[in-house]
């Protein structure tokens, strides 16, 4: 599993901001949230060769607002070893207990990449001991459920204790470290797409996601940010 993005969500945001080569003073927190920083917000972006994260209209399932039928598109049209990725930063969970994160899911469209390491959730955690951890939750290891009425879509989900046990095992955490992480707090959450066209099982280097869900919050389009 390729894990290029083991940094904080803020560092990811700054990587995007500096893609044009312009030095930027780091903000105190990511300031690009729609919805005025209220509630949970999702911002997509990308950095490096051939990589992108962006909402695309008329590529997804029905939206909760409007008729755009958006899907969240990620690509990395280069080799996996290249330092590049599409990503989405989810803000609003910072400081919550890890035990309060009970469900992570998205729908992915047939024909796109669903690998061991991408797309994946990275959950950044400060353990009870104050140790910093990153939980890795790849597409391939999720629970896969066909989307009713949409045979070209599959729901990939993680729930309950699996968020820590599977995510911690993928990150190489011991049982004691997983217990420490489970008792800790969330410092950030991102979706990462950093496997390229040289990685199977499909070798496409792209994926469309829809109905991105964190606990009870679901994004069907960029208009779903905020409360």
ChimeraX attribute file (.defattr): number of C-alpha atoms within 10 A of each C-alpha:
attribute: neighborCount
match mode: 1-to-1
recipient: residues
	/A:1	15
	/A:2	14
	/A:3	17
	/A:4	16
	/A:5	20
	/A:6	16
	/A:7	12
	/A:8	19
	/A:9	25
	/A:10	18
	/A:11	15
	/A:12	22
	/A:13	24
	/A:14	18
	/A:15	17
	/A:16	18
	/A:17	17
	/A:18	13
	/A:19	12
	/A:20	9
	/A:21	8
	/A:22	8
	/A:23	10
	/A:24	10
	/A:25	8
	/A:26	12
	/A:27	10
	/A:28	7
	/A:29	11
	/A:30	17
	/A:31	11
	/A:32	12
	/A:33	19
	/A:34	17
	/A:35	14
	/A:36	12
	/A:37	16
	/A:38	13
	/A:39	15
	/A:40	20
	/A:41	25
	/A:42	23
	/A:43	20
	/A:44	22
	/A:45	22
	/A:46	27
	/A:47	23
	/A:48	16
	/A:49	14
	/A:50	17
	/A:51	23
	/A:52	22
	/A:53	25
	/A:54	20
	/A:55	22
	/A:56	17
	/A:57	15
	/A:58	13
	/A:59	17
	/A:60	24
	/A:61	21
	/A:62	17
	/A:63	20
	/A:64	15
	/A:65	12
	/A:66	10
	/A:67	12
	/A:68	17
	/A:69	19
	/A:70	26
	/A:71	29
	/A:72	25
	/A:73	25
	/A:74	32
	/A:75	28
	/A:76	27
	/A:77	22
	/A:78	21
	/A:79	17
	/A:80	21
	/A:81	13
	/A:82	16
	/A:83	14
	/A:84	25
	/A:85	30
	/A:86	27
	/A:87	31
	/A:88	25
	/A:89	22
	/A:90	20
	/A:91	23
	/A:92	18
	/A:93	19
	/A:94	15
	/A:95	13
	/A:96	15
	/A:97	18
	/A:98	24
	/A:99	16
	/A:100	13
	/A:101	21
	/A:102	16
	/A:103	17
	/A:104	21
	/A:105	23
	/A:106	23
	/A:107	24
	/A:108	29
	/A:109	22
	/A:110	13
	/A:111	14
	/A:112	19
	/A:113	28
	/A:114	28
	/A:115	20
	/A:116	21
	/A:117	22
	/A:118	29
	/A:119	27
	/A:120	25
	/A:121	25
	/A:122	26
	/A:123	25
	/A:124	24
	/A:125	28
	/A:126	22
	/A:127	21
	/A:128	15
	/A:129	11
	/A:130	12
	/A:131	12
	/A:132	16
	/A:133	23
	/A:134	27
	/A:135	26
	/A:136	28
	/A:137	31
	/A:138	26
	/A:139	24
	/A:140	17
	/A:141	18
	/A:142	21
	/A:143	13
	/A:144	16
	/A:145	12
	/A:146	14
	/A:147	13
	/A:148	10
	/A:149	7
	/A:150	10
	/A:151	10
	/A:152	13
	/A:153	22
	/A:154	20
	/A:155	21
	/A:156	22
	/A:157	22
	/A:158	23
	/A:159	15
	/A:160	13
	/A:161	15
	/A:162	16
	/A:163	25
	/A:164	28
	/A:165	20
	/A:166	20
	/A:167	24
	/A:168	24
	/A:169	18
	/A:170	18
	/A:171	19
	/A:172	14
	/A:173	20
	/A:174	12
	/A:175	12
	/A:176	9
	/A:177	19
	/A:178	22
	/A:179	16
	/A:180	21
	/A:181	30
	/A:182	24
	/A:183	16
	/A:184	23
	/A:185	24
	/A:186	25
	/A:187	22
	/A:188	23
	/A:189	24
	/A:190	22
	/A:191	26
	/A:192	30
	/A:193	36
	/A:194	32
	/A:195	34
	/A:196	26
	/A:197	17
	/A:198	15
	/A:199	19
	/A:200	14
	/A:201	12
	/A:202	14
	/A:203	17
	/A:204	20
	/A:205	26
	/A:206	26
	/A:207	22
	/A:208	26
	/A:209	26
	/A:210	28
	/A:211	23
	/A:212	22
	/A:213	16
	/A:214	18
	/A:215	12
	/A:216	9
	/A:217	17
	/A:218	18
	/A:219	22
	/A:220	25
	/A:221	27
	/A:222	20
	/A:223	16
	/A:224	18
	/A:225	22
	/A:226	18
	/A:227	11
